[in-house]
Amino acid sequence: MCGIIAGIKKGNIVQDLIGCLKKLEYRGYDSAGLACFENNRIERYRSVGRVSELEKIVDTKYSNIGIAHTRWATHGKVNELNAHPHLSIKDGFSVCVIHNGIIENYKELKATLIKYGYSFESQTDSEVLAHLLHLERKKFSSLKEALNSVRKKLIGAYALVAICDKDPNTISGTKSSSSLVLGIDRGSHQYFLSSDPNSLSGISTHIVFIEELELICLNGSEFTIYDENLNKINRDLTKLDFASDKISRGEYASFMQKEIHEQPNAIAMTLENFFDENSLTPILFGNDAPKIFEEVEQIIIIACGTSYHAGLVAKYWIEELAKVHVSVEIASEFRYRKSVLKNKTLMIGISQSGETADTLAALKLARKLGLEWIFGICNVQESTLIRICNLSFITRAGLEIGVASTKAFTTQLASLFVFALTLAKTKNHINTQNERNFLKQLRHLPNAVASILNGEMSVKNWIKYFESKQNVLFLGRGIHYPIAMEGALKLKEISYIHAEAYAAGELKHGPLALIDESMPIIAIAPNDDLVNKLKNNLEEVKARGGRLFIIADQGFELREDSCTKIITLGDHAGFLSPILHVIPLQLLAYHVANSKGNDVDKPRNLAKSVTVE
């Protein structure tokens, strides 16, 4: 969602900026733009659609300084006028800005700027920033001072980067509740600002994180970071470990297909530290973890979307194994209600990117309300989430490009299961033999996932039953109800088929009215303690003419017929069953969407990293 890249170097930077925008495409966007200095003037280029369209426009341009952006619409339609960068030209000079986030008080600012004679061509909140910065630049002697004045007038979340033709060798940026990072390659004398460290692979060797309300200036071959009072700040460099050659589909037709098949390795990498230890130790979650795990009496899990479903599964694990009460909250709901937070509560924030705006805001609210223990589970070591938490665990899924999360989800589940086991061990609810058995099951997990992926053809055989449907119902019971929710989310995200999930026991309380011959029902049917209850629910569906598609374990006794199709996995995997049962649902969503000709990596209206409300 909305990507920022800006930079200075001794040679031509235009193609570097385009290359970085392409690395940001996985976040989701609808338009792109670039501005650079040409003959001491700011020239701006914008296009709707893919970065490749912008690339054609700027292919022959040359500049050593520029800013570029991919936009995901929040204010205004998808068109060239609403695309970034936004330019303010008045009184003989120009200011140009790129912006991520939402300015909540933009209407008030816009009204003031109109009184000063500024006119607006877009429907965005971001254009306000260009005109406001232009107004402030008239009052101050440098872009840095003008930007410092602007940020004091803003309400909302933003990462903001700007250039001005009164300051021809300068790029300035600032941030509040949004990501901004500096990339450095001193050997090549080049400096970049980006909203995502992934975009800096191949052009930067080190990065510096810009913290809340700090301001940064790139000037020639140096950078300076300032605090809120414009005092200079010294900041350590962090080595950039991303490898640019990893951002490739390889032999696969899409990133999503590649990432589905990367899950055995991603899970193995995530669990590697625990296998090396041969025992469960809290210290792997942070230096304070042993004390916190001993004292914690309640857990609140905060997340959005797929990560929220991972939290719902974890609730079952934690409460059964560690005997600690868990509540799971949608981040966007938690932050806007009056919460009662008790002492000795651990809050867990889950996010693939670590930049999910609602999740970060909820965690910061918890801090403000006095909660001391915050634990982050994330796929990005360099993320804001990890940096604001006491405890953390990196899932090591590797870069996930596809908008519909797959390997991030299963590695989150693996991490949360290990957390549940470690907490249970700390509270003396599992013994040494239990611990060894669980570790043995975890070691086998990557192979079990690989085995299910080898049966992909069975899933592909179901495509013909779904590609023409408009509605699908998912059913699950107990710990597999959240997996049904995740399956429904995957299908709707990329196939655009309306899909809903219900706890199977709730059928009589409303959903049964939807069942007829045209409604496919996908059921998650592990051979667990609830299997007979589930069979009764499925018989209710069959009696009303519903067509059943069942993901079952060995030993599931319902037989296939003209209205019942079954994919059988291996033996029941106990606590780890949810991780295995979600794999066929991912494959089904992928193949159905692919058969409809949809762009599975960039589904319409969606973004990978949701950095605004």
C-alpha positions in Angstrom: 0.0 0.0 0.0 1.5 3.3 -1.2 5.2 3.1 -1.7 7.8 5.9 -1.2 11.2 6.0 -2.8 13.5 9.1 -3.1 17.2 9.4 -3.6 20.4 11.3 -4.5 23.5 9.9 -6.3 26.4 11.1 -8.5 25.0 9.5 -11.6 21.5 9.1 -13.1 19.0 8.1 -10.4 15.9 7.8 -12.6 16.3 4.1 -13.4 17.1 3.3 -9.8 13.9 4.9 -8.7 11.9 2.9 -11.2 13.7 -0.3 -10.1 12.7 0.4 -6.5 9.1 1.1 -7.4 9.0 -2.3 -9.1 10.1 -3.9 -5.8 7.3 -2.1 -4.1 4.6 -3.4 -6.5 3.8 -6.3 -4.2 2.3 -3.9 -1.7 -0.6 -3.0 -4.0 -1.1 0.2 -5.9 -3.2 1.8 -8.7 -0.9 4.5 -10.1 2.7 5.7 -10.0 4.7 8.9 -10.5 8.2 10.4 -10.4 9.6 13.9 -10.1 13.2 14.9 -10.6 15.4 18.0 -11.3 16.0 18.8 -14.9 17.9 22.0 -15.6 17.3 23.2 -12.1 13.5 22.8 -12.5 11.3 20.1 -11.0 9.7 18.0 -13.7 6.9 15.6 -12.8 5.7 12.4 -14.6 2.6 10.3 -13.6 0.7 7.3 -15.0 -2.3 5.1 -14.0 -1.7 1.4 -13.8 1.6 -0.5 -13.6 5.0 1.0 -13.0 6.0 -0.3 -16.4 3.8 2.5 -17.9 5.7 5.1 -15.9 8.9 3.5 -17.0 8.1 4.1 -20.7 7.5 7.8 -19.9 10.8 8.5 -18.1 13.0 6.0 -20.0 15.3 8.7 -21.4 15.2 11.1 -18.5 18.4 12.0 -16.6 18.7 13.4 -13.1 20.8 12.8 -10.0 18.0 13.6 -7.6 14.4 12.5 -7.5 11.3 11.2 -5.7 8.9 8.5 -6.8 5.7 6.9 -5.5 3.1 4.1 -6.0 -0.4 5.1 -4.8 -3.2 3.0 -3.5 -6.3 5.2 -3.5 -7.7 6.5 -0.2 -8.9 9.9 -1.3 -10.2 10.4 -4.8 -10.6 8.2 -7.9 -7.8 6.4 -9.6 -6.6 8.9 -12.2 -3.5 10.8 -13.2 -4.6 14.0 -11.3 -4.8 12.0 -8.0 -1.5 10.2 -8.5 1.7 11.3 -6.7 3.9 13.3 -6.7 1.9 16.4 -6.0 3.3 19.7 -7.1 2.7 23.3 -5.9 3.8 26.0 -8.3 3.4 29.7 -7.2 5.3 32.9 -6.8 8.2 31.7 -8.9 9.2 28.4 -7.3 8.0 24.8 -6.9 7.5 22.3 -4.1 6.9 18.6 -4.8 5.8 15.9 -2.3 5.1 12.2 -2.0 3.1 11.0 0.9 1.9 7.8 2.6 -0.8 7.8 5.2 -3.9 9.9 5.8 -4.0 13.6 6.9 -7.1 13.8 9.1 -7.3 17.6 9.2 -6.7 18.1 5.5 -10.1 19.8 4.9 -9.4 22.5 7.4 -5.9 23.0 6.0 -7.3 23.1 2.4 -9.8 25.8 3.3 -7.0 27.9 4.7 -4.8 27.4 1.7 -7.5 28.4 -0.7 -7.7 31.7 1.2 -4.0 32.1 0.5 -4.7 31.7 -3.2 -3.7 28.1 -3.8 -5.8 26.0 -6.2 -6.3 22.3 -6.1 -6.4 19.9 -9.1 -6.8 16.6 -7.2 -9.3 15.0 -4.7 -6.5 13.9 -2.4 -5.4 14.9 1.1 -1.8 14.7 -0.1 -2.0 17.7 -2.4 -2.7 19.8 0.7 0.9 18.9 1.9 2.4 20.3 -1.3 0.7 23.6 -1.0 1.2 23.9 2.7 4.9 23.2 2.4 5.1 25.8 -0.4 3.4 28.3 1.9 5.8 27.5 4.7 8.9 27.6 2.4 8.1 31.2 1.7 8.4 32.0 5.4 11.6 30.0 6.1 15.1 30.0 4.6 15.3 26.2 4.0 13.2 23.2 3.1 14.2 21.6 6.4 12.7 24.4 8.4 9.6 24.6 6.3 8.9 20.9 6.7 9.5 21.1 10.4 6.8 23.8 10.5 4.4 21.8 8.4 4.6 18.7 10.5 3.4 20.6 13.5 0.2 21.5 11.7 -0.7 17.9 10.7 -3.1 15.5 12.4 -2.9 11.9 11.2 -0.4 9.3 10.0 2.2 10.1 7.4 5.5 9.6 5.8 6.3 12.7 3.8 9.2 13.3 1.5 9.7 16.6 -0.5 11.9 18.5 -2.9 11.9 22.2 -3.7 13.7 24.1 -6.6 14.8 26.7 -4.0 16.8 23.8 -2.5 18.1 22.0 -5.6 20.4 19.5 -4.0 18.2 18.6 -1.0 15.6 15.9 -0.2 13.8 16.3 3.2 11.5 13.8 4.9 9.6 13.2 8.1 7.2 10.6 9.6 4.5 10.0 12.1 3.0 6.5 12.6 4.2 5.5 9.2 7.4 3.8 8.0 10.4 5.7 6.6 13.9 4.3 6.3 17.2 5.6 4.9 19.3 3.4 2.6 23.0 4.1 2.3 25.8 2.9 0.0 28.7 5.1 0.8 31.0 3.3 -1.7 28.7 4.5 -4.5 27.9 7.8 -2.8 24.1 7.2 -3.0 21.4 7.8 -0.4 17.7 6.7 -0.6 14.6 7.2 1.5 12.0 4.5 1.3 8.8 3.4 3.0 10.0 -0.3 2.8 13.5 -1.7 3.3 12.7 -4.4 0.7 13.0 -1.8 -2.1 16.6 -0.9 -1.1 18.1 -4.3 -1.9 20.8 -4.0 -4.5 21.3 -0.3 -4.1 22.0 0.1 -0.4 24.4 -1.8 2.0 23.1 -0.2 5.3 19.9 1.3 6.5 18.9 3.8 9.2 15.4 3.8 10.7 13.7 7.2 11.0 11.9 7.3 14.3 8.7 9.1 15.2 8.6 12.8 14.4 12.2 12.9 13.3 13.2 14.8 10.2 15.9 13.8 7.8 17.8 15.8 5.1 19.8 14.4 2.2 22.1 16.9 0.8 24.7 16.0 -1.8 26.7 13.1 -0.3 25.6 13.3 3.3 22.6 12.9 5.5 21.5 14.6 8.7 18.7 13.5 11.1 17.0 16.0 13.4 14.7 15.6 16.4 11.5 17.6 17.0 13.5 20.7 18.0 15.9 20.4 15.0 18.8 19.2 17.1 21.1 16.8 15.2 20.8 13.1 16.1 23.6 10.5 15.7 22.2 7.1 14.5 23.8 3.7 14.1 23.7 2.0 10.8 22.1 -1.4 10.3 23.4 -3.8 7.7 20.8 -4.6 5.0 20.4 -8.3 4.6 17.8 -8.6 1.9 19.0 -10.3 -1.3 17.6 -8.9 -4.5 17.7 -12.2 -6.3 15.0 -13.6 -3.9 12.4 -11.3 -5.5 11.7 -13.7 -8.3 8.9 -16.1 -9.2 11.4 -18.7 -10.5 9.6 -21.7 -12.1 6.2 -20.7 -10.8 3.4 -18.9 -12.6 2.8 -16.4 -9.7 4.3 -15.3 -6.4 1.4 -16.8 -4.6 1.9 -20.2 -6.1 5.6 -20.0 -5.3 4.9 -18.9 -1.7 2.3 -21.7 -1.2 5.0 -24.2 -2.2 7.7 -22.5 0.0 5.8 -23.3 3.2 7.7 -26.5 4.2 11.0 -24.6 4.1 9.5 -21.4 5.6 8.1 -23.4 8.6 11.4 -25.3 9.0 13.4 -22.0 9.0 10.9 -20.5 11.5 11.3 -23.4 13.9 15.1 -23.8 13.4 16.0 -22.0 16.6 13.8 -24.2 18.7 15.2 -27.3 17.1 18.8 -26.2 17.8 17.9 -25.8 21.5 16.2 -29.2 21.6 14.0 -27.8 24.3 11.6 -24.9 24.8 13.2 -21.9 26.3 11.5 -18.5 26.9 14.7 -16.6 26.3 14.2 -17.1 22.5 11.3 -14.6 22.8 13.4 -11.9 24.5 15.5 -11.4 27.7 12.4 -10.5 29.7 10.4 -13.4 28.6 11.2 -15.8 31.5 9.9 -13.4 34.0 6.9 -12.3 32.0 5.8 -15.8 31.1 5.9 -16.8 34.8 3.8 -13.8 35.9 1.3 -13.4 33.0 -2.3 -14.0 33.9 -4.1 -12.9 30.7 -3.3 -12.5 27.0 -4.8 -10.2 24.5 -4.0 -10.9 20.8 -4.3 -7.9 18.4 -4.3 -8.4 14.6 -6.1 -7.9 11.3 -7.2 -10.1 8.5 -5.2 -13.4 8.1 -3.1 -12.6 11.2 -6.4 -12.3 13.2 -7.3 -15.8 12.1 -3.9 -17.0 13.4 -4.7 -15.4 16.7 -8.0 -17.2 16.9 -6.3 -20.5 16.4 -3.7 -19.6 19.1 -6.4 -18.9 21.6 -7.4 -22.6 21.5 -3.8 -23.7 21.9 -2.9 -21.3 24.7 -6.0 -21.9 26.8 -5.8 -25.6 26.5 -2.0 -26.0 27.0 -1.0 -23.1 29.2 -4.3 -22.6 31.0 -4.1 -18.8 30.5 -7.2 -16.8 29.4 -6.9 -15.3 25.9 -9.0 -12.7 24.1 -8.5 -12.0 20.4 -9.3 -8.5 19.1 -9.5 -7.0 15.7 -7.1 -4.1 15.9 -9.3 -1.6 14.2 -12.0 -2.3 16.7 -9.8 -2.4 19.8 -8.3 1.0 19.3 -11.7 2.7 19.2 -13.5 1.4 22.2 -12.9 1.8 26.0 -10.8 -1.2 27.0 -10.2 -2.5 30.5 -6.6 -3.7 30.7 -5.7 -5.7 33.8 -2.3 -5.9 35.4 -0.1 -8.9 34.3 -1.6 -8.9 30.9 0.5 -9.7 27.9 -0.5 -8.1 24.6 0.5 -9.9 21.4 0.5 -8.0 18.1 0.7 -10.2 15.0 1.5 -8.7 11.5 3.2 -10.0 8.4 4.8 -6.7 7.5 5.1 -5.2 11.0 3.7 -1.9 9.5 -0.1 -2.6 9.7 -1.4 0.8 10.9 -4.3 -0.4 13.0 -2.2 -3.0 14.8 0.5 -0.6 15.6 -2.0 2.0 16.8 -3.7 -0.5 19.1 -0.4 -1.5 20.6 0.6 2.1 21.2 -2.8 2.7 22.8 -2.2 -0.2 25.1 1.1 1.4 26.1 -0.6 4.7 26.7 -3.2 2.9 29.0 -0.3 1.5 31.1 0.2 -2.0 29.7 3.9 -2.9 30.0 4.2 -6.2 28.3 4.0 -6.1 24.5 5.0 -9.1 22.3 5.3 -8.9 18.5 5.2 -11.7 16.0 6.3 -10.5 12.6 7.9 -11.5 9.3 10.2 -8.4 9.1 13.1 -7.9 11.5 13.4 -4.3 10.6 9.7 -3.4 11.1 8.1 -0.8 13.4 6.3 -3.6 15.3 9.4 -5.4 16.3 11.1 -2.1 17.4 8.2 -1.1 19.7 7.8 -4.5 21.5 9.4 -5.9 24.7 9.4 -9.4 23.3 9.4 -10.5 19.7 9.7 -13.4 17.4 10.5 -13.3 13.7 8.7 -15.9 11.6 11.5 -16.2 8.9 9.0 -16.9 6.2 11.1 -14.9 3.8 9.7 -12.1 1.6 6.0 -12.6 0.8 5.0 -10.8 -2.3 1.4 -12.1 -3.0 -1.2 -10.0 -1.4 -3.2 -13.0 -0.2 -1.0 -14.3 2.7 0.0 -18.0 2.7 3.4 -18.8 4.1 3.2 -15.8 6.5 0.0 -17.4 8.0 1.4 -20.9 8.5 4.7 -19.6 10.0 2.6 -17.4 12.3 0.7 -20.5 13.4 4.0 -22.4 14.0 5.4 -19.6 16.0 2.2 -19.2 18.1 2.1 -22.9 18.8 5.7 -22.9 20.1 4.8 -19.9 22.2 1.8 -21.8 23.7 4.1 -24.7 24.5 6.8 -22.5 26.0 4.3 -20.7 28.2 2.8 -24.0 29.2 6.2 -25.3 30.2 7.0 -22.2 32.1 3.8 -22.6 34.1 4.5 -26.4 34.6 1.6 -27.6 32.6 3.6 -29.9 30.3 6.3 -32.3 31.4 9.6 -33.3 29.8 8.1 -36.2 27.9 5.2 -34.0 26.5 7.8 -31.5 25.4 9.8 -34.0 23.5 6.7 -35.4 21.8 5.6 -31.9 20.7 9.1 -31.1 19.4 9.1 -34.4 17.5 5.7 -33.4 15.9 7.1 -30.0 15.0 10.1 -31.5 13.3 7.8 -33.6 11.2 5.6 -30.6 10.3 7.5 -29.4 7.2 7.4 -32.9 5.7 3.7 -33.2 6.5 3.0 -29.9 4.7 5.1 -31.0 1.7 3.1 -34.2 1.5 -0.2 -32.3 1.2 1.3 -30.1 -1.5 2.2 -33.2 -3.4 -1.6 -33.9 -3.6 -2.3 -30.6 -5.3 -4.0 -32.4 -8.3 -6.8 -33.5 -6.0 -7.6 -29.9 -5.3 -7.3 -28.9 -9.0 -10.0 -31.5 -9.8 -12.5 -29.4 -7.7 -12.0 -26.2 -9.8 -14.9 -26.9 -12.2 -17.4 -26.9 -9.3 -16.4 -23.4 -8.2 -15.3 -21.2 -11.0 -18.9 -20.3 -12.0 -20.3 -19.9 -8.5 -21.1 -16.6 -6.8 -21.3 -17.8 -3.2 -19.5 -20.4 -1.1 -20.0 -21.5 2.5 -17.2 -22.7 4.7 -17.8 -24.8 7.8 -15.5 -25.7 10.7 -15.8 -26.7 14.4 -13.5 -25.9 17.3 -10.0 -24.9 16.5 -10.8 -25.4 12.8 -13.5 -22.8 12.7 -10.8 -20.1 12.3 -9.3 -22.2 9.5 -12.7 -22.1 7.7 -12.6 -18.3 8.1 -9.1 -18.2 6.6 -10.3 -20.4 3.7 -13.2 -18.1 3.0 -11.0 -15.0 3.1 -8.5 -16.5 0.7 -11.3 -17.4 -1.8 -12.9 -14.0 -1.7 -9.6 -12.1 -1.8 -8.4 -13.5 -5.1 -11.3 -15.2 -6.9 -13.9 -12.5 -6.0 -16.4 -15.2 -5.1 -18.5 -14.2 -2.1 -17.4 -16.6 0.7 -18.5 -16.8 4.3 -17.4 -19.1 7.2 -19.6 -20.4 10.0 -19.0 -22.5 13.0 -20.8 -25.7 11.9 -22.8 -25.9 15.1 -24.4 -22.5 14.2 -26.1 -23.9 11.0 -29.5 -24.2 12.6 -29.2 -20.6 13.8 -29.6 -19.0 10.4 -27.1 -20.2 7.8 -29.1 -23.3 7.0 -31.6 -21.0 5.1 -28.9 -20.4 2.5 -28.5 -24.1 1.6 -29.7 -25.4 -1.8 -28.3 -27.2 -4.9 -26.4 -24.1 -6.1 -24.5 -23.5 -2.8 -21.1 -25.3 -2.5 -20.2 -26.0 1.1 -16.6 -26.6 2.1 -16.1 -28.4 5.4 -12.9 -28.8 7.5 -13.2 -32.3 8.9 -10.3 -33.4 11.1 -10.7 -36.7 12.8 -10.9 -35.1 16.3 -13.3 -35.1 19.2 -15.8 -33.1 17.3 -15.9 -35.2 14.2 -19.2 -36.9 14.9 -20.8 -33.6 15.7 -19.6 -32.3 12.4 -20.9 -35.3 10.5 -24.4 -34.5 11.9 -24.1 -31.0 10.7 -23.0 -32.2 7.2 -26.0 -34.6 7.1 -28.2 -31.6 7.7 -26.6 -29.9 4.6 -27.1 -33.0 2.4 -30.7 -33.3 3.5 -31.3 -29.9 2.0 -29.6 -30.6 -1.3 -26.3 -28.9 -0.5 -23.1 -30.0 -2.4 -20.4 -30.9 0.0 -16.6 -30.5 -0.4 -14.8 -32.0 2.5 -11.1 -31.7 3.6 -10.8 -34.8 5.9 -8.3 -36.9 7.8 -7.8 -40.6 7.5 -10.7 -42.4 9.2 -13.4 -40.0 8.2 -16.2 -42.3 7.3 -18.5 -40.3 5.1 -18.4 -41.6 1.6 -18.2 -39.8 -1.7 -21.2 -39.6 -4.0 -22.6 -37.3 -6.6 -23.1 -34.5 -4.0 -20.1 -35.2 -1.8 -16.4 -34.8 -2.8 -13.7 -35.6 -0.3 -9.9 -34.9 -0.1 -8.3 -37.0 2.5 -5.1 -35.9 4.2 -3.0 -38.1 6.5 -3.6 -39.2 10.0 -5.0 -36.6 12.4 -2.2 -34.3 13.4 -3.6 -33.3 16.8 -2.8 -29.8 17.8 -1.0 -29.1 14.5 -4.0 -30.1 12.4 -5.0 -26.5 11.6 -1.7 -25.8 9.8 -2.2 -28.9 7.6 -5.9 -28.3 6.8 -5.4 -24.8 5.6 -3.0 -25.9 2.8 -5.8 -27.4 0.5 -7.8 -24.2 1.1 -5.0 -22.0 -0.1 -4.5 -24.2 -3.2 -8.2 -24.2 -4.0 -8.4 -20.4 -3.8 -5.3 -20.1 -6.0 -6.5 -22.5 -8.7 -10.0 -21.2 -8.8 -8.8 -17.6 -9.2 -6.2 -18.6 -11.7 -8.9 -20.4 -13.8 -10.9 -17.2 -13.8 -8.0 -15.3 -15.2 -7.5 -13.1 -12.2 -4.2 -11.5 -11.1 -3.7 -13.7 -8.0 -0.7 -11.6 -6.8 -2.4 -8.3 -7.1 -6.1 -8.7 -6.4 -8.3 -5.7 -7.1 -8.8 -3.1 -4.4 -6.3 -4.8 -2.0 -2.8 -4.0 -0.8 -0.1 -6.1 0.8 0.8 -3.8 3.7 -2.1 -1.8 5.0 -0.4 1.3 6.3 -3.6 3.4 6.6 -6.8 2.9 8.5 
